[in-house]
Amino acid sequence: MEDIVIPVSEEEVVLSKDTVVTDEFEVEKTRHTDHETVTETTRREELDIDDVDGHVVEDDDRF
């Protein structure tokens, strides 16, 4: 007896998405400057630097 091969096929739905340009926008930059006066109490810090011998250098001795 001889075998007969009959191919069986079916339809298959294939979906895909592509990105396309639909519109364009033109954008411009504008420079904007604000001026504001601020009044506030500020904190002041002083730095004491030790010399190579480990002594504290006072503000008057630095220059």
C-alpha positions as CSV (number, residue, x, y, z in Angstrom):
1,M,0.0,0.0,0.0
2,E,1.2,3.4,-0.9
3,D,0.8,6.5,1.5
4,I,-0.7,9.6,0.1
5,V,0.2,12.9,1.7
6,I,-2.4,15.6,1.5
7,P,-1.2,19.0,2.9
8,V,-3.8,20.8,5.1
9,S,-3.6,24.6,5.1
10,E,-5.5,27.3,6.9
11,E,-5.6,31.1,6.8
12,E,-3.9,33.1,9.5
13,V,-4.6,36.7,10.4
14,V,-1.4,38.8,10.8
15,L,-1.6,42.2,12.4
16,S,1.1,44.8,12.7
17,K,1.5,48.5,13.5
18,D,3.8,51.0,11.9
19,T,4.6,54.5,13.1
20,V,4.0,57.2,10.5
21,V,4.3,61.0,10.6
22,T,0.9,62.6,10.5
23,D,1.8,66.2,11.3
24,E,4.7,68.5,12.2
25,F,5.0,71.3,14.7
26,E,7.4,74.2,14.7
27,V,8.7,75.3,18.1
28,E,10.6,78.5,18.8
29,K,12.5,79.4,21.9
30,T,12.2,82.8,23.5
31,R,14.5,84.2,26.2
32,H,12.9,85.6,29.3
33,T,14.7,87.3,32.1
34,D,13.2,88.1,35.5
35,H,14.8,90.5,38.0
36,E,13.8,90.3,41.7
37,T,15.1,92.0,44.8
38,V,15.2,89.8,47.8
39,T,15.9,91.0,51.3
40,E,16.8,88.4,53.8
41,T,19.2,88.0,56.7
42,T,22.1,85.9,55.6
43,R,24.4,83.6,57.6
44,R,28.1,84.1,57.7
45,E,30.6,81.4,58.3
46,E,34.3,81.8,58.9
47,L,37.0,79.2,58.2
48,D,40.0,78.8,60.4
49,I,42.9,77.0,58.6
50,D,45.6,75.0,60.4
51,D,49.1,75.5,59.1
52,V,51.5,72.6,58.5
53,D,52.5,72.5,62.2
54,G,48.8,72.2,63.3
55,H,48.4,75.7,64.6
56,V,45.2,77.7,63.9
57,V,45.8,80.6,61.6
58,E,43.8,83.7,62.5
59,D,42.3,86.0,59.9
60,D,44.9,88.7,60.5
61,D,47.8,86.2,60.1
62,R,46.8,84.9,56.7
63,F,48.0,87.7,54.4
